[in-house]
């Protein structure tokens, strides 16, 4: 599926469309260049899921946990600063990925071999006109 976001004012509606069409799996790997809008889109999805906390990129924390309506927890990962795969093992990634809770992962390229078989790959890219295209 493909969702086009022409401007930031449309991001809430795009996030709602994403949620309405999410596959059954709970782990979502977000791919895109730096500045493509991965964090912004995940923030919008979390807000549409009822998260009241401030949603920010967990660049330094590696994982942030949020609570939304009807969800025990939503986990938001950013593996950009991972230097060694052992760091991911040490944080106990399995407890998150296989918890049955939603997991949104930025920079999954760095942990590709650890992603569950039912992961949903989401690509966000900037079009020539500045719009964003979300594909999953």
N, C-alpha and C positions, 0 to 999 in steps of 0.2 A: 504494500500500500504506500501511497505517496501523499504527503500533505504539504501544501505550499503556504508559506507565511510571508505575505507581502510587506508587512510592517509590524512593529512591536505591539501595536494595538490589537492585532489579530492573534496574539500568542495564546491567550486564554481559550479562545474557541478552537485553536489548533490542538492545544493540550487536551481539551474535552473530546475532540475527535479521536485523538490518539488513545485515550482511555477507553472510549467506546469500542475501539477495534483491537485492543490489546489481546494477543494470544493468551492461552491458558497458563503458560509458563510464568514464573515469577522473577526471572533474572533477565535484565535488559542491559545489553552492552552498547554504549553510545560511542560511535566513531565519528571523527571529523577533525579538521585542522584546528589549531589554536585560533580562538576567536570565531569559530563557526556558530557558536550559540548552544553548545551542549549544556552548560550549567544553567543558562537562561531558560532553556526548554524544560529541563528537569525541574527547575524551580516552579515553572508554570504548571507542570503536571502535578507536583506535590500540592500546590495551592488548590488545584481543582479536586484533589483527593481529600481536601479538608485540613491540610497541615496548617497550623496557626503559627508555628515556630518560624523564625527567620531561616530561609533556606539559602545556604552559601556553599561554595565549593569546598570540600574537605581536603584541600590541597596539602595541608600540613598535618591534619588529624588522620588522614587516609579514609576514615569513615565517619559520617554523621548519621545519627539516628533521629527520625522524626515520627510523630504519631499523627495519623489522619483518621477521618471518619471510617469506621469499619475495618481498620487495619491495626493489628497489634503493633507493628513497627514497619517503617519504611527505611531501608538502608541506602545511603548515597555514598558511593566510593569515588575516589580520585587516585588513580595509581600513577600519576604523572611523575612523582618523585621517587618511585620505587627503584632502587638500585640493584637489588638482588631478589630473586624469587623467594628466598628463605624468609624475607620480611613478611611476605604474604602468608606463608605457612605459620610463622610465629604469631601473627594476629588472629589465627584461627578462622581463616576465610570460610572453611566448610560449615561452620556454625551459622554463618550468615547466608551463604549461597543455598544451603539446603534446609533453611529454617521454615520455608513455606511463606515467608514474608517477601514483599517486593524489594528487589535490589536493583538500583540504578548505578551503572558503572561507567565512569569516564576513564579514558585511556586504557581500554581493555587489551589493546595490542600487546601490552607489557606482561599480561598474564594469560594469554590466549589458551595455553594448554590446561589451565585450571578451570575454564568456564564449563558449566554443566552442558550436557548434550542438548537440553531443551532451551538453551539461551536464545533470546530474541535479539538479533543484531539490528541496531538502529543507526542509520547514517544521516548526519546533518551536514549539508553543504551549502555554501553561498553561491547563488546564481549570479550571472553577470549584471543583472539589474539590482542586486543587493538583497533580493528576497532570499529566504531560506527554504530549502527543500528537505523534508524529513521523510526518509524511506525506511520501511521495516517490513 
